[in-house]
């Protein structure tokens, strides 16, 4: 799919693709952005249903799109691939270290790769559909159908924003997805965690003094939205990542009121700023871990300008008790980063971050074990990677265990571990939403070595063989199966 398709130009092209594939339902009945849309979306995603386009939102002329990525089929359509593993291999083939050309012939062979990378760099353009309408004199959020998703939420929240900032010291662009609470028609809370790059830029702005410009895009082509969720290193531009996924550059246009650039084909853009010395209580909010995250102090986004298409679509996601739409985004991130993990830990065979673990609470890893202590080496290696630094529990099994099969993995793990020998507890950074940790952002992590043990690990008995039928008998029964009348 990825080799022959042309990248989606914008969100509406993807909506048309979903509809043609039978993966979109248009809702014409009147619906309320206060809780009702969220309840509908929650039921549909948990039943494996389609993306939803609410065309008759009470009090608003703007339709709402939810559950856009809420199935594996839609994730493949969004990223224009036949499999998610295909995407990870493509990215690694472009950025794999240790392949810098030395001689003339090596340089010539590297030209196609360099040309492809260059073609994916974000491209600056003048204007764009996102600036068909400019509201600068009296900018307001009042015309946007921003959802309130759970009864205990502190208010409406923008849940799928692409938040653009720059490193005040280097000018490096960052795009992150940080929820935003609506306080009034011109101010929002900006919820970035201490580990996020946006928060790092905010801290640097505080040290330097002065306002920090922020731009927020709502609704874009699916690869660009997905790129904003990726846990990339600080010096990697998410818009380059989007270009690599799309296999085509993202068109970027300068904001009306600041020098930040945003996707030219976005649906809605909010331009504004934060004062590094100003915070306000944000939350509670029914979060992706299935619990309300408590109120805390976060920066305040001040709206200076709204630009949008003439007839925009408001894109939102509903998070809560898993599985939800974000579980499929998380699975795509997992498959994208698996080949990158293997660059540093080549013994890794597969990884699964199940929806029940809300990405960071549980990581299942299968490895080719060759020496004592290798499982622990893998645990520590993963915790040392930016993408896995917040993993709360890492379980390591042997290569013959299918970690995508939770039943098989649980059977193997529960049978293979000796609690005193195989459990590793370390202290370190944890996700800001980890309510079990005694301190914010810091707590204990668990490593579980469920691999077969060897004499080098103090195991002096014979490890038992797994019960399995012989291949000859299995093939015999396969041939005779129709005769059994079962």
Secondary structure, DSSP 8 states (H G I E B T S, - for coil): -TTT-----SHHHHHHHHHHTT-EEEE-S-B-TBTHHHHHHHHHHHTT--EEEE--BTT-SSEEEE-TT-SHHHHHHHHT-S-HHHHHHHHHHHH-TT----SHHHHHHHHHHHHHHHHHS-EEES--GGGSEEE-SS--STTS---B-STT-SS-EE-SEEEEEE-TTT--EEEE---EEEEETTEEEE---TTSHHHHHHHHHHHH-SEEEEEEEE---HHHHHHTT----TTS-HHHHHHHHHTS--EEEE-SSSS-EEETT-SEEEEEEEEEEEEEEE--EE-TTSSEE--EEEEEEEEEEEEE-TT-EEE-----SSSSHHHHHHHHHHHHHHHHHHHH-TTEEEEE--GGGTTTS-EEEEE---STTHHHHHHHHHHTSTTTTT-SEEEEEETTS-TT-HHHHHHHHHHH--HHHHEEEEEEE--TT-TTSSBTTEEEEEEEE-S---GGGT--S---------HHHHHHHHHHGGGGT-
